[in-house]
């Protein structure tokens, strides 16, 4: 489960590509600032369409594993 201790962690996709960094956690929702190199395809796969904010929401059910350094996303089927 995502919590405040995850702030500052790198968010990676299932293949290990960096997609962003956790800048804030509100309850169990991480606010992720996307990597400037994040492609539209990856953003679409994550359900991160256009946003009015600079960050995107990442809920715990999209997370595969959380380590000391990163949050790895689940593979979409």
C-alpha positions as CSV (number, residue, x, y, z in Angstrom):
1,X,0.0,0.0,0.0
2,X,1.3,3.5,-0.9
3,X,2.0,5.8,2.0
4,X,3.9,9.0,2.9
5,X,7.2,7.1,3.1
6,X,7.0,6.6,-0.7
7,X,7.4,10.3,-1.4
8,X,10.5,10.8,-3.6
9,X,10.6,7.3,-5.0
10,X,11.0,6.6,-8.7
11,X,8.0,5.1,-10.4
12,X,8.9,2.5,-13.1
13,X,6.9,0.5,-15.6
14,X,7.0,-3.3,-15.6
15,X,10.0,-3.3,-17.9
16,X,12.0,-1.0,-15.5
17,X,11.6,2.2,-17.5
18,X,11.2,5.3,-15.3
19,X,7.8,7.0,-15.8
20,X,8.0,9.6,-13.0
21,X,8.6,10.4,-9.4
22,X,6.3,10.5,-6.4
23,X,6.0,14.1,-5.2
24,X,3.2,13.7,-2.7
25,X,1.0,11.1,-1.1
26,X,-2.6,11.8,-0.1
27,X,-4.1,8.8,1.8
28,X,-3.2,5.9,-0.5
29,X,-3.0,7.9,-3.7
30,X,0.5,8.9,-4.9
31,X,0.8,12.1,-6.9
32,X,3.4,11.4,-9.7
33,X,5.3,14.0,-11.6
34,X,5.8,12.3,-15.0
35,X,9.3,11.9,-16.4
36,X,9.8,14.6,-19.1
37,X,10.7,11.8,-21.5
38,X,7.4,9.9,-20.8
39,X,5.8,9.0,-24.1
40,X,2.1,9.5,-24.8
41,X,1.8,5.8,-25.3
42,X,3.0,4.9,-21.8
43,X,0.8,7.7,-20.3
44,X,-2.2,6.3,-22.1
45,X,-1.4,2.7,-20.9
46,X,-1.4,4.0,-17.3
47,X,-4.6,5.9,-17.8
48,X,-2.9,9.2,-17.5
49,X,-4.7,11.2,-20.1
50,X,-4.6,15.0,-20.2
51,X,-4.5,16.5,-16.7
52,X,-5.0,20.0,-15.5
53,X,-2.3,19.5,-12.9
54,X,1.4,18.9,-13.2
55,X,1.0,15.5,-11.5
56,X,-1.0,12.3,-12.1
57,X,-2.7,10.0,-9.5
58,X,-1.4,6.6,-8.9
59,X,-3.6,4.3,-6.8
60,X,-2.3,1.2,-4.9
61,X,-4.1,-1.2,-7.2
62,X,-1.8,-0.3,-10.1
63,X,1.3,-1.1,-8.1
64,X,3.1,-4.5,-8.4
65,X,5.9,-4.0,-5.8
66,X,7.3,-1.2,-3.6
67,X,11.0,-1.3,-2.7
68,X,13.2,1.2,-0.8
69,X,13.9,3.0,-4.0
70,X,11.1,2.5,-6.4
71,X,7.5,1.7,-7.1
72,X,7.0,-0.8,-9.9
73,X,3.7,-0.8,-11.8
74,X,1.7,-3.9,-12.6
75,X,1.8,-5.2,-16.2
76,X,-1.4,-4.4,-18.1
77,X,-3.0,-7.4,-19.8
